Amino acid sequence: MLRQRLACDLPDCELLLATPVSEGQLALVHDVKYVSDVFEGLLTHAQQREIGFPWSLGMVERARGSSGATLMACRAALKEGISANIAGGTHHAYKDRGSGFCVFNDTAVAARSIQLEVQRASSGAGSFGAVGVMKVGVIDLDVHQGNGTAKIFEHDPTVFTLSLHGAKNFPFQKEVSDLDVELPDGCADAEYLNALKNALDRFEALFKADFIIFLAGADPYAGDRLGRLALSIEGLKKRDAVVFEWAQSRGLPIAFSMAGGYAVPITDTVEININTFKMAQLYFLKYGF
């Protein structure tokens, strides 16, 4: 449905088929055994239950494609300023296991892959400070904490994880992001937007990013079955505007993904998603690259 809306509402938006990531690219983030077990169909029943999907070849190909799409979005954003994955945001996947409908962590795989590609292209240190590695900031605005991403990068000074999420929502055992902002049930537009602006100020004070990956979850919406927050569709448009204004005004390339969205009717989720793309286009036209 989102693909159809993009073709209709944003005909200048170029849609490309994702190139699936390889086992080697996944192994930059995930344990080799876990990746192999997913590819070969050796996940236990308990592992499949934690993921939430039964194993199938289609599941494997979709997970590879989703990670590949986020990596492609990162590459495009580096060249053009902004790009997106119309799926992605599988932030509950850990290094050694999947969870919460997430098989592989596309954000982590893309961040590590693009860092490596840029480092190779620039022949090491120079463009990105003493460490010679592009510094990636993750702005995770899915209503659920990006626990897998936080854990994967918990000791990594080159990736900063910001998660703005429901305090009492899944996952019930939270990890420690570089910056966590927990919101109460029923949090609505004004409170949310104020918390986001304050979080971005703190983000900038703590970390000087070269590149941003933004998880634009639709699930903080008041009509979302799994959200527990109370943002309006207009409030979510303002949320996206805040993020794009913040990144684009600082000249930061930004790749974004859709992450969660479980509204009834599903057309509300699609409307929130298409609005994110429209806002991205607006700020791209405003600032260029």
C-alpha positions as a printed NumPy array, in Angstrom:
array([[  0.   ,   0.   ,   0.   ],
       [  2.835,   2.404,   0.792],
       [  4.55 ,   1.561,  -2.48 ],
       [  1.32 ,   2.341,  -4.356],
       [  0.875,   5.622,  -2.494],
       [  4.473,   6.662,  -3.228],
       [  3.996,   6.023,  -6.928],
       [  0.798,   8.081,  -6.891],
       [  1.599,  10.897,  -4.431],
       [  5.346,  11.302,  -5.026],
       [  6.003,  10.299,  -8.641],
       [  9.492,  11.858,  -8.497],
       [ 10.476,   9.401,  -5.768],
       [ 12.703,   6.734,  -7.317],
       [ 11.794,   3.232,  -6.138],
       [ 14.509,   0.594,  -6.378],
       [ 14.413,  -3.133,  -5.647],
       [ 16.518,  -3.958,  -2.614],
       [ 19.716,  -5.974,  -3.006],
       [ 19.741,  -8.548,  -0.176],
       [ 22.706,  -8.415,   2.189],
       [ 25.146, -11.319,   2.24 ],
       [ 26.087, -13.593,   5.104],
       [ 29.358, -11.686,   5.353],
       [ 27.618,  -8.327,   5.691],
       [ 25.307,  -9.726,   8.365],
       [ 28.333, -11.14 ,  10.194],
       [ 29.661,  -7.593,  10.667],
       [ 26.995,  -7.345,  13.38 ],
       [ 25.491, -10.78 ,  14.031],
       [ 27.101, -13.988,  15.284],
       [ 28.159, -16.225,  12.418],
       [ 26.338, -19.221,  13.925],
       [ 23.084, -17.291,  14.287],
       [ 23.279, -16.077,  10.678],
       [ 24.047, -19.609,   9.483],
       [ 21.149, -21.083,  11.484],
       [ 18.749, -18.551,   9.956],
       [ 19.97 , -19.228,   6.418],
       [ 19.908, -23.011,   6.832],
       [ 16.608, -23.279,   8.715],
       [ 18.196, -24.52 ,  11.939],
       [ 16.493, -22.124,  14.343],
       [ 14.92 , -23.878,  17.316],
       [ 11.212, -23.635,  18.033],
       [ 12.009, -21.311,  20.946],
       [ 14.085, -19.042,  18.709],
       [ 11.279, -18.869,  16.154],
       [  8.763, -18.055,  18.89 ],
       [ 10.947, -15.206,  20.146],
       [ 11.158, -13.81 ,  16.613],
       [  7.41 , -14.261,  16.131],
       [  7.607, -15.833,  12.654],
       [  7.903, -19.477,  11.655],
       [ 11.03 , -20.134,   9.617],
       [ 10.679, -20.146,   5.838],
       [ 12.835, -19.26 ,   2.859],
       [ 10.583, -16.251,   2.367],
       [ 11.311, -15.061,   5.894],
       [ 15.051, -15.29 ,   5.241],
       [ 14.849, -13.438,   1.937],
       [ 12.636, -10.724,   3.383],
       [ 15.009, -10.175,   6.309],
       [ 18.005, -10.015,   3.973],
       [ 16.164,  -7.662,   1.635],
       [ 15.056,  -5.36 ,   4.428],
       [ 18.617,  -5.   ,   5.701],
       [ 19.816,  -4.513,   2.143],
       [ 17.277,  -1.754,   1.575],
       [ 18.48 ,   0.203,   4.615],
       [ 22.074,  -0.142,   3.444],
       [ 21.063,   1.063,  -0.028],
       [ 19.27 ,   4.014,   1.586],
       [ 22.457,   4.892,   3.481],
       [ 24.514,   4.811,   0.297],
       [ 21.991,   6.974,  -1.528],
       [ 21.75 ,   9.438,   1.355],
       [ 25.516,   9.907,   1.374],
       [ 25.318,  10.944,  -2.288],
       [ 21.978,  12.751,  -2.365],
       [ 21.294,  13.864,   1.213],
       [ 18.221,  11.801,   2.024],
       [ 16.83 ,   8.361,   1.208],
       [ 14.671,   5.669,   2.786],
       [ 13.722,   2.037,   3.176],
       [  9.948,   1.568,   2.853],
       [ 10.272,  -1.279,   5.372],
       [ 13.071,  -1.808,   7.926],
       [ 13.478,  -0.625,  11.488],
       [ 14.009,  -4.154,  12.852],
       [ 15.607,  -2.851,  16.028],
       [ 14.745,  -5.711,  18.41 ],
       [ 17.201,  -8.153,  16.811],
       [ 20.293,  -8.788,  18.928],
       [ 23.725,  -9.954,  17.892],
       [ 22.902, -13.588,  18.562],
       [ 19.121, -13.798,  18.252],
       [ 16.013, -12.312,  16.741],
       [ 13.098, -10.903,  18.707],
       [  9.843,  -8.998,  18.341],
       [  9.283,  -9.694,  14.616],
       [ 12.912,  -8.786,  13.878],
       [ 15.25 , -11.389,  12.373],
       [ 18.291,  -9.226,  11.587],
       [ 18.971,  -5.698,  12.809],
       [ 18.897,  -3.701,   9.586],
       [ 19.956,  -0.455,  11.291],
       [ 23.04 ,  -2.049,  12.825],
       [ 23.981,  -3.949,   9.676],
       [ 23.616,  -0.825,   7.54 ],
       [ 25.51 ,   1.386,  10.002],
       [ 28.458,  -0.978,  10.262],
       [ 28.5  ,  -1.699,   6.518],
       [ 28.415,   1.958,   5.464],
       [ 31.127,   2.816,   7.99 ],
       [ 33.346,   0.131,   6.481],
       [ 32.608,   1.205,   2.915],
       [ 33.361,   4.863,   3.656],
       [ 36.511,   3.981,   5.561],
       [ 37.79 ,   1.882,   2.669],
       [ 36.946,   4.599,   0.173],
       [ 38.78 ,   7.244,   2.189],
       [ 41.753,   4.931,   2.97 ],
       [ 41.47 ,   5.211,   6.735],
       [ 41.804,   8.26 ,   8.945],
       [ 41.379,  11.756,   7.631],
       [ 37.821,  12.735,   6.863],
       [ 36.276,  11.498,  10.093],
       [ 38.585,  12.53 ,  12.908],
       [ 41.227,  10.606,  14.797],
       [ 39.402,   7.282,  14.647],
       [ 39.003,   7.544,  10.869],
       [ 35.45 ,   6.153,  11.074],
       [ 32.225,   7.863,  10.082],
       [ 30.181,   8.553,  13.217],
       [ 26.588,   7.371,  12.885],
       [ 23.728,   8.668,  15.   ],
       [ 20.612,   6.516,  15.345],
       [ 17.409,   8.425,  16.105],
       [ 14.894,   5.725,  17.004],
       [ 11.341,   7.075,  17.301],
       [  9.513,   3.765,  17.178],
       [  7.257,   3.548,  20.239],
       [  9.225,   0.505,  21.444],
       [ 12.79 ,   0.837,  22.686],
       [ 15.481,  -0.061,  20.166],
       [ 16.881,  -2.628,  22.574],
       [ 18.788,  -4.755,  20.072],
       [ 20.483,  -1.734,  18.511],
       [ 21.373,  -0.343,  21.942],
       [ 22.964,  -3.625,  23.017],
       [ 24.89 ,  -4.128,  19.77 ],
       [ 26.492,  -0.674,  19.998],
       [ 26.71 ,  -0.318,  23.796],
       [ 30.517,  -0.007,  23.83 ],
       [ 30.968,   1.6  ,  20.415],
       [ 32.039,   5.283,  20.436],
       [ 31.354,   5.609,  16.696],
       [ 27.598,   4.921,  16.918],
       [ 25.213,   6.869,  19.15 ],
       [ 21.804,   5.409,  19.945],
       [ 18.888,   7.661,  20.888],
       [ 15.589,   5.942,  21.709],
       [ 12.389,   7.85 ,  22.513],
       [  9.846,   5.24 ,  23.585],
       [  6.978,   4.236,  25.835],
       [  8.206,   3.513,  29.36 ],
       [  5.753,   0.666,  29.967],
       [  5.744,  -0.865,  26.5  ],
       [  7.678,  -3.757,  24.949],
       [ 10.468,  -4.699,  25.541],
       [  9.74 ,  -4.959,  29.229],
       [ 13.418,  -5.591,  30.004],
       [ 15.073,  -2.49 ,  28.509],
       [ 18.684,  -2.125,  27.432],
       [ 20.736,   1.041,  27.94 ],
       [ 20.939,   3.275,  24.874],
       [ 23.388,   6.173,  24.772],
       [ 20.302,   8.324,  25.372],
       [ 16.951,   6.882,  26.458],
       [ 13.84 ,   9.039,  26.837],
       [ 10.932,   7.162,  28.424],
       [  7.417,   8.483,  27.901],
       [  4.272,   7.799,  29.949],
       [  1.205,   6.053,  28.56 ],
       [ -1.1  ,   8.557,  26.891],
       [  1.701,  10.978,  25.993],
       [  0.278,  13.329,  23.352],
       [  1.63 ,  15.761,  20.761],
       [  2.881,  18.685,  22.848],
       [  4.633,  16.609,  25.511],
       [  6.17 ,  14.307,  22.899],
       [  7.487,  17.099,  20.68 ],
       [  8.991,  18.897,  23.655],
       [ 10.721,  15.689,  24.768],
       [ 12.046,  15.107,  21.242],
       [ 13.474,  18.612,  20.893],
       [ 15.183,  18.32 ,  24.274],
       [ 16.554,  14.898,  23.325],
       [ 18.036,  16.23 ,  20.074],
       [ 19.701,  19.056,  22.002],
       [ 21.258,  16.496,  24.352],
       [ 22.196,  14.251,  21.415],
       [ 24.113,  17.102,  19.788],
       [ 25.863,  18.005,  23.032],
       [ 27.026,  14.415,  23.517],
       [ 27.859,  13.276,  19.983],
       [ 28.99 ,  14.882,  16.745],
       [ 27.425,  12.757,  14.044],
       [ 28.461,  12.548,  10.403],
       [ 25.377,  10.606,   9.356],
       [ 21.888,   9.872,  10.715],
       [ 19.701,   6.768,  10.564],
       [ 16.125,   7.646,  11.582],
       [ 13.522,   5.042,  12.548],
       [ 10.239,   6.805,  11.8  ],
       [  7.877,   4.452,  13.61 ],
       [  4.168,   5.046,  13.02 ],
       [  3.25 ,   3.363,  16.301],
       [  3.274,   6.394,  18.666],
       [ -0.093,   7.14 ,  16.975],
       [ -3.153,   7.289,  19.232],
       [ -4.932,   4.721,  17.041],
       [ -2.12 ,   2.172,  17.101],
       [ -3.006,  -1.194,  18.654],
       [  0.423,  -1.624,  20.264],
       [  1.469,   1.967,  20.887],
       [ -0.066,   3.189,  24.192],
       [  0.866,   6.787,  23.323],
       [ -1.557,   9.357,  21.942],
       [  0.022,  11.27 ,  19.074],
       [ -2.221,  12.539,  16.304],
       [ -1.389,  12.141,  12.63 ],
       [ -0.645,  15.857,  12.57 ],
       [  1.606,  15.438,  15.604],
       [  3.577,  12.72 ,  13.827],
       [  4.026,  15.021,  10.833],
       [  5.471,  17.618,  13.211],
       [  7.73 ,  14.94 ,  14.725],
       [  9.144,  14.146,  11.294],
       [  9.575,  17.847,  10.557],
       [ 11.586,  18.298,  13.755],
       [ 13.968,  15.456,  12.835],
       [ 14.418,  16.456,   9.202],
       [ 14.888,  20.133,  10.094],
       [ 17.457,  19.196,  12.733],
       [ 19.447,  16.936,  10.391],
       [ 19.168,  18.895,   7.17 ],
       [ 19.958,  22.264,   8.755],
       [ 23.21 ,  20.73 ,  10.014],
       [ 24.092,  19.235,   6.637],
       [ 23.746,  15.674,   7.924],
       [ 22.793,  12.983,   5.396],
       [ 19.807,  11.031,   6.677],
       [ 18.484,   7.57 ,   5.835],
       [ 15.161,   6.608,   7.332],
       [ 13.055,   3.48 ,   7.715],
       [  9.405,   2.869,   8.606],
       [  9.784,   0.676,  11.713],
       [  6.541,  -0.216,  13.564],
       [  2.926,   0.611,  12.782],
       [ -0.157,  -1.382,  13.805],
       [ -3.102,   0.953,  13.388],
       [ -6.7  ,  -0.091,  12.759],
       [ -7.487,   0.653,  10.01 ],
       [ -4.092,  -0.027,   8.447],
       [ -4.659,   2.913,   6.107],
       [ -3.833,   5.176,   9.066],
       [ -0.374,   3.62 ,   9.287],
       [  0.084,   4.073,   5.539],
       [ -0.995,   7.715,   5.845],
       [  1.581,   8.294,   8.596],
       [  4.259,   6.614,   6.47 ],
       [  3.489,   8.609,   3.324],
       [  3.52 ,  11.804,   5.362],
       [  7.084,  10.972,   6.452],
       [  8.139,  10.774,   2.812],
       [  6.377,  14.026,   1.983],
       [  8.097,  15.771,   4.874],
       [ 11.462,  14.328,   3.789],
       [ 10.935,  15.714,   0.29 ],
       [  9.952,  19.113,   1.678],
       [ 13.147,  19.439,   3.694],
       [ 15.304,  18.038,   0.922],
       [ 13.947,  20.725,  -1.415],
       [ 14.435,  23.354,   1.299],
       [ 18.069,  22.588,   2.043],
       [ 19.306,  20.504,  -0.877],
       [ 22.577,  18.697,  -0.302]])
